[in-house]
């Protein structure tokens, strides 16, 4: 039996964060986890997507300092976060936590988006077996609305975007699923 070498392609989230909508959706999903290290890392990825050197120059902070601060091990000050987000064309905002009834409505609409994206992937003639598996998994999650959240959309889309064998069509559908979240609000 001969073994076939598997060719993989390096994945970098920064490659998919070119629009303000994509940035906002990415950071919004990260903020839902309430993990300071993940938030700092995600803002660092967003800054890299738009050129860390340019952001450093515009914010009067050193590039090395930004890389160190905006990492999972960093602990950025609020002033630094505001400067970087402003240069990315974003701003911090606060909203009240949604009551459970509103959350359930959001869960149902998120489930509908998952179904829509998964159906498109399953219906695609160019979707790989792995993509179809992820889509089928996402569809089974939508059958259980209490367990379906925006994280299900992000998870399914992320798996497709991270898959080096994913077709351009599937990646496009996954990226649009992430940006739909921003547009629906």
N, C-alpha and C positions, 0 to 999 in steps of 0.2 A: 504494500500500500504506500503510495507516495503522498507526502504531505504538501499541501499547497500553502504558500506564504500568504498571510492576510495583510493586505495593505491598509493602513489606517491613516487618517488625516488628523492633524492636530486641531482640536476644537478650542476656540476662544470666544467667549460670550461677547467680547468687545466687537467682534466682527458683525454682530447683529444689532448693535445699539447705535445706529446712525441717525435715527429720527427722534425728535422730542417725544413722540408718542411711545416709541419702543422703550426709550429710557424711562419714561414715567411708569409704564406697565411693569418693567423689570424691577424698578425700585419699589413700587407699590407692593408687589408680591413679596419682595424681601422684607419690607417693613412689617408685613402681617405676622412674620415669625417672631418679632420682638427680640432678635438676637443681635446685640451690639456689634459683635465681631463680624457677623455676616453682613450687617448694614455697612460697616466701614469698608469691608472688602468689595461689596457691590458698588459703592460710590467710587472706589478705586478703579474697578473695571470700567465703569462709565467714563471716568476721567481718561483712562487709557484709550478708550474708543474715540475720544476727541482730541487726543494728543496731550500727554502729560506735560511736555515741555511748554506748550502754548498755555496751558492752564496755569502752570507754575509762574510763567512770565506775567500773565494777566492778574494773578492774585498776589504777586510779590512774595511768593513762598518758594523755597527751593524744591527742585524736582525730586531730589533724594528724600527730602523731608515728606513730600506728598506720598511717594511710594511707600515709605515706612509707616506713615500715619494711616494711610488708606489701605491697610492690609488687615487680614484677620487678626493679626497680633497687635495692631495699632489701637490707639485710643484717641481719636481726633477730638479736638475742642469744637464746640458749637460754632465758633467764629470761622474755623477752617471749613467745616461742612457747608456753612452758608456761602462762603466765598466760592467754593468749588461748584456747588449746585447752581449758583447765580451764573457762573461762567458756562455751565452746561445748558443754560436757558430754563432752569427749573427753580422752584421755590418750595420751601417747607410750608405745610399747612396742617391745621388740626381740625378734626371733625369729631363729633360725638360718636361714641360707640353705638352701633345700631342695635335697636331692640331685637329680641329673638324673632318676632314675626317678620320684620324686614329682612333679617338674615336668611330666614327660610325662603322668602321670595327671591333673594339673591341666589340662593343655592339652586332653586328650581331653574332660574334663567341661566345660571352657569351650567347646569346639567344639560340644558337645551343646546348651549354652545358646544359642549363636549360632544354631544350626539351629532351635531352638525359637522364638526371637524372630523370626527371619527368616521362618519358616513362618507364624507368626501374622500378620505384616505382609503377606506375599504372599496369604494367605487372606482378608484384610480387604477388604470391598467398598468401604470408604471410603479405602483407601490410594491416594495419588497415584502418578503415574508415577515421580517422583523417589524416593519412599519404596520403591517396588517395586524400583527400580534398586539402592538401597543394600542392601536385603534380599537381592537376588540376588547382589550382590557379596559380602556376608557369607557366604552359603551356599557360594560357590565357594572362599572361604578355608577353610571347615571341611573341604573335601575334601583339604586339605593340612595334616594335624595338626601337623607340625613348625613351620609358620609361624603357627599359630593360638595366640594367647595371650589373656589377659584384655584386652589392648589392643584386640583385634579386637572384643570386645563393647563396650568403651568407645567405640571409633571409630564403629562402626555406630550405637550409641545416640546418640552426640554429633551425628552427621550428621543424624539424624532430629530430635533436639531443637533443633538450630540451624536447621532448615528452616522458614521462616515458613509454608509451605504444608502442613506436616504436620498430619494430622488429630489430634484429641484422643486417639483410640484408639491411633494409632501412637506418639504421645508417651508415652502411659501404658505401652505395651509397652516402649518404650525405657527409661523411668525404672525400670520393674520389673526390667529386665535389669541395671541398675546396682546395685539393692538386693539382687538375688539373690546376688550375689557375697558380700555380707556375711553373709546368712542361711545360706549353704552351709557356712561355716567352723565 
